[in-house]
Amino acid sequence: MALDEAALETLGLGTMWVRRGASVDQSATTVDEPQQRAPREAVPADAVPARAAGFEPVRATGVGPAERHGREPAVGDFDRAPSAMPDGAHPASTWEAGGVATLDWDALEARVSACERCRLCEKRTKTVFGVGDRAADWMLIGEAPGENEDKQGEPFVGQAGKLLDSMLRALSLARDENVYIANVVKCRPPGNRNPEPDEVARCEPYLQRQVALLKPKLIIALGRVAAQNLLKTDASISSLRGRVHRYEEVPVIVTYHPAYLLRSLPDKAKAWVDLCLAHDTYRQAIAEEQARQ
Ligand code: URA
């Protein structure tokens, strides 16, 4: 896997990742932020792109208030709208999840596009099923569609999507080639609020089926809301990062949401560390699979 230096530049990491031996502007660092290092010991020399090119991470320039308080601001935190139906029940939600586990890709997509299982169907423009290679090893899971995604019916098409594409490119991955991207919920929560637990629960059979059909070797959870809902935990994103979790038996790596990273340059460097861990974990999954054959 080749390093895409241009993609690292686009990620804004050109100033944070320097060639070994090159001088670093220490004024760009803070004293209280612990040094962040890619987990390279466990990785073959050619496995992690940044390492392969002789790059080393430079510690982040600071910690934002949200991270200090152990949480990543979600997109919805900035525009929270009250739930349309706080009791959680949508009048049309008599439909049961039964049968979803047997659907193929096209039938599943059709089922999602007609879904009325929760109140989110009332205000959506388009359902956002997922995009990418239906045979990909890598699956990325975000929180919920935003305004642009709701209009276009595709996940991560706004500015956050552009950053996500750069992150993928830095790993020599691309959404229409070797990655599949989906969200925890398939319809836009009004005002980009966080999805409610009952909305996540009603949508979960679709995601479970997507995972079963795709059989990814690795999942990346993008942001706190996606991670907490996938992993069924209230733990902070900082405590979930840096470890391998499981969803439906698939290894899961947690990283920051690209919309958050757009506002936090220091955490882009941490996200790169997460991607390196994802890459290691992927390599390990492949090696274990080969050993079993
Ligand atoms: N944020 C998400 O979590 N998913 C999208 O598809 C777009 C923005």
Boltz pocket constraint, residues with backbone or C-beta under 6 A from the ligand:
constraints:
  - pocket:
      binder: B
      contacts: [[A, 75], [A, 128], [A, 142], [A, 143], [A, 144], [A, 145], [A, 146], [A, 149], [A, 154], [A, 155], [A, 156], [A, 157], [A, 160], [A, 182], [A, 183], [A, 222], [A, 259]]
      max_distance: 6.0
